[in-house]
Structure formats: structure tokens, C-alpha cells
Amino acid sequence: MFNQLKSTQMQLKFKQEKSGRWYIVLPEWTGSKSDLEMVSGADDLLTGIAKGRDTVELVISLRKKYGYKHLSKVADSPLIGGAIYFLDMKPIWLCAVTETVFGKMPKDIYFKDSYARSINLL
């Protein structure tokens, strides 16, 4: 079920535990839970998007989409895996689980909060 981005977009879910830590929800993941923790800027990004919610669902695209935020890869992290991305000049590290989900560390990732999208439809 990994490398799910066969169409132009996909949806990913993130949960915040009572400890305040964010994790991507990947039920089919067989590795350590700690591998799924969002850290080094990704956690702050999710907290900002959540606005008090403990769950965030993002619509993700590797193609440019109007109204989506843009993560741009600036460097790979060969020693620890993953890559550094910028969002509005703020660095965010995404771990190698990203590569498992997409089949690569994408050059560009576009995303939008699906909750905000559903509110806009009302």
C-alpha cells in the first residue's frame, strides 16, 4: 500500500498523542512507531495546521496545485536519511518514511488541509 501516489493526489492522516507528539498514520507500517514520529519542524507544521485538533488529514500532490502549500526539497540527509524541505523559508526535515510512502524523496510536495477544504465547500 506504500507508494500510493498513483493518481495526482492522495490523503495522509496524522494523529497527535496526549504527549503532544505527532505521528503519521500508516496501519501497514511494520517498522518502529518512532519511525513515524513527525519531528524537526514537521511537528510544528502539523500543530499550526491542527488549530487545536488532534487529527490532521492532508491532501498531498506531487504536482503543483492552486491553493496548496508547497514544500520544496533543498537537500538530502544522507547520514540520517530523509531530506530537508523549505516551507516559506522555514526548514522542515522529513524522514525516510517519506521515501517509503512516495517511492522517492520528492523534489516538491504540495499539500492542503482536507478539513479546511471541506469547510470551504459549505
N, C-alpha and C positions, 0 to 999 in steps of 0.2 A: 504494500500500500504506500510505500515511500515513493519518492519521485512522482508525486501525484499531479504535478502541473502539466497535464497532457493538453488541456484546453488553455484558454488565455488567462484564466484566473482560478484561484482555489480559496478555501476558507480555512483558517487556522484558529484554534481556540487556546486561550491562556487562562490559567487559574492562579489566584493569589491565595496562599495559605494564611492561617491566622498569625503565623510568624512574620508575615509581610513579604515573604519570598514568592516570586512569580515562577511558574513552570509552564512550558508548552504541554498541551495535552496530546499525547501520541500513544493511544492504547496498545498499538502493536510494537512499541519500543521494547526491546529485550535487554537493553543495557541498564546502567545505573540510573536511578532517579536524579541523582546530582548532575548527570549529563544534560538533563532537560531544564535545569535552572537558568533563568534569564538574569544575567549579571552585566557589569561593566557598561552601563548606560541603557541596555535593553530593558532592565527592570524599571528604571526611571521613566523611560518612554511609555511603558505599559501603565505605570501609576498615573502619569499625566493623561493618558487616553481614558483610563477607567473612571476618573472623576468619582471615586468612592465605591465603584462596583468591584466585586471580587472576581469577575469573569470578563474577559475581553475576547471578542471574536473579530479577527481581521480578515478582510477580503484582500488577497495577495495577487499581484500580477507581475510578471517579468517584462511586460510591455507597458509603455507609457500610457497612463490613463488620466483623463481630465478629472481634477478634484482629488486625486490621490496624493499622499505624501511620498517623497522619494528618498530612498536610501541609496547612496552611491558608494561603491566599494573603492577604497583608496589604497588598501594594502592587504596582502595575505599575512597570516600569522603562522609562519612555518614551524616555530618552536612549540606552540601550544595548539595549533590547528585553528580553523575558522578564519575570519577576516575582520578588518576594521572598516566600518562604513561611516559616512557622514550623513547627518540629517540636519539641515540648516547650520552647517559648520560645527555641529556637536558630534564628537566621536561616539560610536556605538560598536562594541565588539559582538559579533555573532559567532557562536562556537561551531564546531564541525558537524553538529546535528543538522545545521542548515544545509550542508552538503548532502546529507542523507535524505532530507526532505526533497530537495530540488535536483539532486543528481550532480550538483556542482555548487561552487560558491558564486552565485550570480553577480554580474557586474552591476546591475541595477535591480532594485526591488521596489515596487510601488505598492502602497497599502492604504486601506481606508477602514475605519471602524464600522463594522456592519451595524452596530446599534445606532450610530449617528445616521447611517444611510437609511435605516428603517424609519427613523423619526422624520427624516426629510420627505418620506413618501406620504406622511399623514396630511 
